Amino acid sequence: MSDSRTPEQIRADIEHTREELADTAAALAEKADVKARAHEKVEETKAKVSHRIDDTKQQAKANPMPPALVAAAIAGVVAGLVIMRRRR
């Protein structure tokens, strides 16, 4: 098995392999950092919840009917209780 590469080409290949190995080791170390992964997940979840809260607020402003329905339901219950007490 003859290798027709020059020593300079071999050195370049070795250097390229070392760089790839360093990148791979760094990627593995990053994946193995459980504390950092957990922190990223917490931040991601906070962002999702914040976005949903903002969406809900915008929907409530755009469509105030649900709070009005809740208020009407409460008023109905109170009126029903008043009527029931008067009948006693």
C-alpha positions in Angstrom: 0.0 0.0 0.0 1.8 3.1 -1.2 0.9 6.6 -0.1 1.7 9.1 -2.8 1.0 12.1 -0.6 3.7 14.5 0.4 4.6 15.0 4.0 3.0 18.5 3.8 -0.3 16.9 2.7 -0.1 14.4 5.5 0.5 17.2 8.0 -2.5 19.1 6.6 -4.7 16.0 6.9 -3.5 15.5 10.5 -4.2 19.2 11.3 -7.7 18.9 9.7 -8.4 15.7 11.7 -7.3 17.4 14.9 -9.6 20.3 14.3 -12.6 18.0 13.6 -11.8 16.1 16.8 -11.6 19.3 18.8 -15.0 20.4 17.4 -16.5 17.0 18.2 -15.1 17.0 21.7 -16.5 20.5 22.3 -19.9 19.5 21.0 -20.0 16.4 23.3 -18.9 18.5 26.3 -21.7 21.0 25.6 -24.3 18.1 25.4 -23.0 16.6 28.6 -23.4 19.9 30.5 -26.7 19.0 32.2 -26.9 22.2 34.2 -26.7 24.3 31.1 -29.2 22.1 29.3 -31.7 22.5 32.2 -31.2 26.3 32.2 -31.8 26.4 28.5 -35.0 24.4 28.9 -36.2 26.6 31.7 -35.6 29.7 29.6 -37.4 28.1 26.7 -40.4 27.2 28.8 -40.5 30.8 30.3 -40.5 32.2 26.8 -43.4 29.9 25.7 -45.5 30.7 28.8 -44.8 34.4 28.4 -45.9 34.2 24.7 -49.1 32.4 25.7 -49.9 34.9 28.4 -49.4 37.8 25.9 -51.7 36.0 23.4 -54.4 35.5 26.0 -54.2 39.2 27.0 -54.5 40.3 23.4 -57.5 37.9 22.9 -59.2 39.3 26.1 -58.7 42.8 24.9 -60.0 42.0 21.4 -62.9 40.0 22.6 -64.2 41.2 26.0 -67.2 38.9 25.8 -65.9 36.1 28.1 -65.3 38.4 31.1 -68.8 39.9 30.5 -70.3 36.4 30.4 -68.6 35.6 33.7 -69.9 38.8 35.2 -73.4 38.0 33.9 -73.3 34.5 35.4 -72.2 35.8 38.8 -75.0 38.4 38.7 -77.5 35.6 37.8 -76.3 33.5 40.7 -76.6 36.5 43.1 -80.0 37.3 41.8 -81.1 33.7 42.2 -79.8 33.6 45.8 -81.7 36.9 46.6 -84.9 35.5 45.2 -84.6 32.2 47.1 -84.0 34.1 50.4 -87.1 36.2 49.8 -89.3 33.2 49.3 -88.3 31.7 52.7 
